[in-house]
Amino acid sequence: IDPGMDVLLTFLTCGLWIFYWDYKIGQRIARMQAEAGLPVADNAILYIILNLLGVGFINSLIEQSHLNDIWSRS
């Protein structure tokens, strides 16, 4: 994950990159949950829907919650 490149690509694609990025991070978190022995919640499609509805900031809250669970498990 390269945050600088993600921001640049978001600007260059007029915001479309964030849809792809949220989808991929949702899949990555699901893989990490499986590796940590946690129940897998693949929210990739949910993230896209939230972006389409204009409330994509909620994605960060959900992602952080899942990452905290993974961190506390390991």
N, C-alpha and C positions, 0 to 999 in steps of 0.2 A: 504494500500500500504506500503510495507516494502522494501525500496530501497536496503538495504544490502542483503536481501534474494534474490531479483531479480537479483542482480549482481552475487551472488553465483550460482544461478540456471542457469544463462546465461553461466557461465564458465563450470559448470558441464554438461550441455547439448550441449556444443560446439556451442553456439549461437542460438540454436533452441528456447529457452525460449523467446527470444525477439519477435518472431512471435506471440506467444500466448499472451504475455504481451501487445503488440501493439493492437492486436485484442480486448482484454478485455478493455483497456483504451479507445479505440474508442467507444465501447458500453457504457462505463461509462460516457463519455463526452456527448454522445447523450441523455442519461437519464437526466443528469444535465441540458442540454439545454431545454428539455421538461419541467422540473420542474421550470426553470426560465422563461418560456413563450417565449423562443426564437425559431426560426425555427430550426428543428432538422436536423443535418448533420451527419449521421452515416458513418464515414470514415474508419470503421474497415477493410474492404476489400482493400481499397486504401492503408492503412498502410502496409498490407501484400505484396501487389504488389510492393510498393516502397522498402520494405526490400529485395524482390527477385531481384530487379533491382540494388541493391547495393547503393541506395540513401536513406536509412532509416533515416538519420539525418534530412531529410525534415519533417518527422513525428513530430519531436519535435517542429518545427516551426509552423506547422498546429495546433497541440494540444495546444500550448501556446496561439495562436491567439484565439482559441475557449474558452479557459479558461479565457482569458482577457475579452472577450465578456460577459461571464457568470458573472464574478466578477463585471463588471461595471453595469450589469443589476440588481444585488441584493443590 
